[in-house]
Amino acid sequence: MSEIIIREIEENDLEKGFLESLDFLRKASDIDKNKAKEILKKIKQNPNHIIHLNMNQMACDMIIIKNIFLIFF
């Protein structure tokens, strides 16, 4: 069984399946990668906005998201 990791989102997660995982909530995988990075940067600049991932890290560096925690104060 692979180890479960909970950590804050990183920019390179956008390239590893994060946007595809968001498709379960709202279509996000077709967004321009630069636009996604811009949005993530804006979210992370606000200390009241936090995104944590509960995931399995696979050997091929593809992220399998189990849960996404969006916390906005």
C-alpha positions as CSV (number, residue, x, y, z in Angstrom):
1,M,0.0,0.0,0.0
2,S,1.4,3.4,-0.9
3,E,2.0,6.1,1.6
4,I,-0.7,8.8,2.0
5,I,0.8,12.3,1.9
6,I,-1.0,15.5,3.0
7,R,0.8,18.7,2.0
8,E,0.2,22.2,0.5
9,I,-0.2,22.4,-3.2
10,E,2.8,23.2,-5.3
11,E,2.9,24.8,-8.8
12,N,4.2,21.6,-10.5
13,D,1.1,19.8,-9.2
14,L,-0.7,21.5,-12.1
15,E,1.3,19.4,-14.5
16,K,0.8,16.2,-12.6
17,G,-3.0,15.7,-12.7
18,F,-4.3,18.3,-10.3
19,L,-6.5,20.0,-12.9
20,E,-7.8,16.7,-14.1
21,S,-8.8,15.9,-10.6
22,L,-10.7,19.2,-10.3
23,D,-12.8,18.0,-13.3
24,F,-14.9,16.1,-10.7
25,L,-16.0,19.4,-9.3
26,R,-15.9,21.6,-12.5
27,K,-14.2,21.2,-15.8
28,A,-10.6,22.4,-15.2
29,S,-8.3,20.2,-17.3
30,D,-8.7,22.3,-20.4
31,I,-7.5,25.5,-18.8
32,D,-4.3,27.0,-20.2
33,K,-1.4,25.9,-18.0
34,N,-0.1,29.5,-17.7
35,K,-3.5,30.8,-16.6
36,A,-3.7,28.0,-14.0
37,K,-0.3,29.0,-12.7
38,E,-1.4,32.6,-12.5
39,I,-4.6,31.7,-10.6
40,L,-2.6,29.4,-8.2
41,K,-0.1,32.1,-7.5
42,K,-2.8,34.6,-6.7
43,I,-4.5,32.2,-4.3
44,K,-1.2,31.4,-2.6
45,Q,-0.4,35.1,-2.1
46,N,-3.4,35.4,0.2
47,P,-2.6,33.9,3.6
48,N,-6.3,33.3,4.2
49,H,-6.5,30.9,1.2
50,I,-5.1,27.4,1.6
51,I,-5.1,24.4,-0.6
52,H,-4.0,21.1,0.8
53,L,-3.8,17.8,-1.1
54,N,-4.4,14.3,0.3
55,M,-2.7,12.1,-2.2
56,N,-0.7,9.1,-3.2
57,Q,2.6,9.8,-4.8
58,M,3.1,7.4,-7.6
59,A,6.6,6.3,-9.0
60,C,5.8,7.9,-12.3
61,D,5.3,11.4,-10.7
62,M,1.6,11.4,-11.5
63,I,-0.5,12.7,-8.6
64,I,-3.6,10.7,-7.6
65,I,-5.7,13.1,-5.6
66,K,-7.8,11.5,-2.8
67,N,-9.2,14.8,-1.4
68,I,-8.7,18.5,-2.0
69,F,-9.1,20.8,0.9
70,L,-9.9,24.4,-0.1
71,I,-9.9,26.7,3.0
72,F,-10.9,30.3,2.6
73,F,-11.1,32.6,5.6
